[in-house]
Amino acid sequence: MERSHSSSETTATAVVYDLGGVLVPSGGALAALSAALDVPRDELAEPYWAYRDSYDEGDAPAAYWQRVGAALGRRLDAEWVGRLDRIDVAGWSRIADDVTAMLSSLAASGIPLGVLSNAPASLADAVRRSAWSAVFQGLVFSSDVGLLKPDPRVYRAADDRLGFSPANVVFFDDRPGNVAAARAHGWRAHVWTGCEDARQVLAREGLRDGLVRPGGPLDG
């Protein structure tokens, strides 16, 4: 469940995260899907990503999975579409343990948190229902607004929905192009390379007091 926020902008420094490859480790969904379809992961990856943008913008699951199936020479009925979509959602909605610790530390210090991610509606719904998403003030997905990162308009839409002032947003994304677009928008954006590096970045951004490593405060 998302927390409500005032229509006025939050003036405190806020931290916004991408989902896949940042909050959630990448690779799990493709591995599980290739096993379900009994096709090599590399063979599945090409159509999986080739049609993903329109799916992340709001296309229905059936349209996306049937395109993927056709590329693999498979006819996928409604039962298969539902099965594959459930596997995909599960693979992209399991948050990493070290990330959970970071988020809990920041939230306990009162630091506003948000998500901006390219994701289809079914995944967005699953994340909103998850217990771990309760620490976020807001969750913005491409399927909500019909826009994909790195389109400059998606960052403006995120500002409006999250209620954060651009100059006060620290953002993490694993794709350099998305980071560059966020910086051009005015966010203090960084390429995600892992939790340990992110902790150091946040300390440099002035959020040291909101970060505690397991076993003690953040050093250095």
C-alpha positions as semicolon CSV with decimal commas, in nm:
position;residue;x (nm);y (nm);z (nm)
1;M;0,000;0,000;0,000
2;E;0,129;0,346;-0,087
3;R;0,138;0,621;0,170
4;S;-0,047;0,935;0,081
5;H;0,147;1,259;0,051
6;S;0,060;1,624;0,050
7;S;0,005;1,796;-0,284
8;S;0,297;2,025;-0,194
9;E;0,648;1,910;-0,271
10;T;0,859;1,734;-0,009
11;T;1,160;1,953;0,069
12;A;1,364;1,687;0,248
13;T;1,610;1,479;0,047
14;A;1,426;1,177;-0,091
15;V;1,568;0,856;-0,236
16;V;1,406;0,699;-0,543
17;Y;1,496;0,354;-0,674
18;D;1,451;0,158;-0,993
19;L;1,305;-0,192;-0,948
20;G;1,470;-0,460;-1,165
21;G;1,846;-0,480;-1,128
22;V;1,833;-0,251;-0,824
23;L;1,574;-0,342;-0,560
24;V;1,522;-0,682;-0,721
25;P;1,811;-0,890;-0,862
26;S;1,792;-0,937;-1,239
27;G;1,792;-1,275;-1,410
28;G;1,553;-1,473;-1,193
29;A;1,250;-1,423;-1,415
30;L;1,422;-1,528;-1,737
31;A;1,569;-1,838;-1,578
32;A;1,232;-1,949;-1,443
33;L;1,052;-1,873;-1,769
34;S;1,304;-2,060;-1,983
35;A;1,261;-2,363;-1,758
36;A;0,882;-2,344;-1,784
37;L;0,893;-2,318;-2,162
38;D;1,180;-2,565;-2,195
39;V;1,378;-2,331;-2,419
40;P;1,735;-2,204;-2,374
41;R;1,751;-1,878;-2,184
42;D;1,938;-1,702;-2,466
43;E;1,670;-1,806;-2,714
44;L;1,396;-1,667;-2,491
45;A;1,581;-1,346;-2,406
46;E;1,562;-1,201;-2,757
47;P;1,180;-1,189;-2,792
48;Y;1,135;-1,131;-2,419
49;W;1,317;-0,799;-2,442
50;A;1,223;-0,714;-2,801
51;Y;0,854;-0,673;-2,712
52;R;0,898;-0,557;-2,355
53;D;0,870;-0,181;-2,409
54;S;0,509;-0,189;-2,526
55;Y;0,425;-0,425;-2,241
56;D;0,587;-0,192;-1,989
57;E;0,389;0,097;-2,141
58;G;0,060;-0,077;-2,068
59;D;-0,009;-0,355;-2,321
60;A;-0,217;-0,646;-2,191
61;P;-0,032;-0,963;-2,084
62;A;-0,194;-1,168;-2,361
63;A;-0,064;-0,937;-2,634
64;Y;0,289;-0,951;-2,497
65;W;0,315;-1,323;-2,427
66;Q;0,156;-1,421;-2,756
67;R;0,418;-1,213;-2,938
68;V;0,691;-1,386;-2,739
69;G;0,534;-1,725;-2,808
70;A;0,504;-1,656;-3,181
71;A;0,873;-1,564;-3,197
72;L;0,951;-1,900;-3,034
73;G;0,716;-2,089;-3,266
74;R;0,468;-2,151;-2,982
75;R;0,095;-2,087;-2,966
76;L;0,017;-1,977;-2,613
77;D;-0,341;-2,007;-2,490
78;A;-0,492;-1,813;-2,199
79;E;-0,375;-2,072;-1,946
80;W;-0,015;-2,044;-2,067
81;V;-0,033;-1,664;-2,071
82;G;-0,151;-1,660;-1,711
83;R;0,116;-1,908;-1,604
84;L;0,399;-1,718;-1,771
85;D;0,281;-1,386;-1,636
86;R;0,273;-1,524;-1,281
87;I;0,626;-1,658;-1,319
88;D;0,747;-1,327;-1,460
89;V;0,587;-1,124;-1,182
90;A;0,733;-1,352;-0,914
91;G;1,079;-1,318;-1,065
92;W;1,071;-0,938;-1,062
93;S;0,909;-0,879;-0,722
94;R;1,142;-1,055;-0,476
95;I;1,345;-0,783;-0,309
96;A;1,708;-0,851;-0,217
97;D;1,786;-0,900;0,153
98;D;2,064;-0,640;0,164
99;V;1,834;-0,387;-0,002
100;T;1,565;-0,453;0,260
101;A;1,813;-0,362;0,534
102;M;1,907;-0,039;0,356
103;L;1,546;0,066;0,303
104;S;1,451;-0,012;0,661
105;S;1,738;0,201;0,789
106;L;1,646;0,497;0,570
107;A;1,274;0,473;0,646
108;A;1,338;0,451;1,021
109;S;1,526;0,782;0,993
110;G;1,229;0,946;0,824
111;I;1,389;0,975;0,480
112;P;1,119;0,978;0,208
113;L;1,147;0,688;-0,036
114;G;1,001;0,622;-0,380
115;V;1,018;0,392;-0,682
116;L;1,031;0,479;-1,051
117;S;1,047;0,174;-1,275
118;N;0,962;0,052;-1,622
119;A;0,719;-0,229;-1,543
120;P;0,394;-0,381;-1,675
121;A;0,068;-0,340;-1,487
122;S;0,066;-0,694;-1,347
123;L;0,408;-0,644;-1,190
124;A;0,314;-0,299;-1,063
125;D;0,007;-0,447;-0,892
126;A;0,213;-0,722;-0,730
127;V;0,468;-0,477;-0,594
128;R;0,195;-0,257;-0,449
129;R;0,047;-0,559;-0,272
130;S;0,383;-0,669;-0,130
131;A;0,466;-0,608;0,233
132;W;0,810;-0,468;0,149
133;S;0,669;-0,180;-0,056
134;A;0,505;-0,022;0,250
135;V;0,824;0,176;0,324
136;F;0,776;0,384;0,008
137;Q;0,584;0,712;-0,003
138;G;0,498;0,642;-0,364
139;L;0,546;0,392;-0,646
140;V;0,545;0,507;-1,008
141;F;0,555;0,257;-1,294
142;S;0,573;0,313;-1,668
143;S;0,241;0,132;-1,715
144;D;0,077;0,391;-1,484
145;V;0,172;0,685;-1,704
146;G;0,228;0,528;-2,048
147;L;0,587;0,652;-2,054
148;L;0,921;0,472;-2,036
149;K;1,253;0,580;-1,894
150;P;1,456;0,753;-2,028
151;D;1,177;0,971;-2,173
152;P;1,217;1,308;-1,994
153;R;0,841;1,321;-1,938
154;V;0,847;1,018;-1,708
155;Y;1,065;1,200;-1,455
156;R;0,825;1,496;-1,455
157;A;0,537;1,255;-1,404
158;A;0,725;1,098;-1,113
159;D;0,775;1,440;-0,952
160;D;0,402;1,506;-0,974
161;R;0,301;1,167;-0,836
162;L;0,564;1,137;-0,566
163;G;0,551;1,498;-0,452
164;F;0,929;1,535;-0,448
165;S;1,120;1,842;-0,565
166;P;1,366;1,741;-0,843
167;A;1,667;1,901;-0,673
168;N;1,599;1,696;-0,360
169;V;1,583;1,354;-0,528
170;V;1,869;1,103;-0,512
171;F;1,801;0,832;-0,772
172;F;1,949;0,490;-0,841
173;D;1,910;0,299;-1,168
174;D;2,120;0,023;-1,321
175;R;2,100;0,168;-1,674
176;P;2,335;0,458;-1,751
177;G;2,092;0,605;-2,008
178;N;1,820;0,633;-1,745
179;V;2,066;0,791;-1,504
180;A;2,178;1,047;-1,764
181;A;1,816;1,143;-1,837
182;A;1,741;1,176;-1,466
183;R;2,041;1,403;-1,421
184;A;1,927;1,618;-1,712
185;H;1,591;1,648;-1,537
186;G;1,762;1,771;-1,222
187;W;1,772;1,458;-1,007
188;R;2,096;1,362;-0,831
189;A;2,115;1,030;-1,014
190;H;2,367;0,747;-0,982
191;V;2,430;0,416;-1,158
192;W;2,350;0,129;-0,922
193;T;2,638;-0,115;-0,877
194;G;2,528;-0,270;-0,549
195;C;2,423;-0,193;-0,194
196;E;2,767;-0,125;-0,056
197;D;2,845;0,138;-0,318
198;A;2,497;0,288;-0,278
199;R;2,555;0,332;0,095
200;Q;2,871;0,530;0,020
201;V;2,686;0,741;-0,237
202;L;2,407;0,817;0,010
203;A;2,661;0,913;0,275
204;R;2,820;1,158;0,030
205;E;2,472;1,292;-0,047
206;G;2,432;1,383;0,320
207;L;2,226;1,085;0,435
208;R;2,488;0,918;0,652
209;D;2,268;0,934;0,963
210;G;2,001;0,730;0,787
211;L;2,235;0,442;0,711
212;V;2,330;0,167;0,948
213;R;2,518;-0,143;0,843
214;P;2,426;-0,469;1,014
215;G;2,636;-0,462;1,331
216;G;2,694;-0,088;1,347
217;P;2,691;0,258;1,185
218;L;2,823;0,327;0,838
219;D;3,193;0,397;0,833
220;G;3,384;0,617;0,595
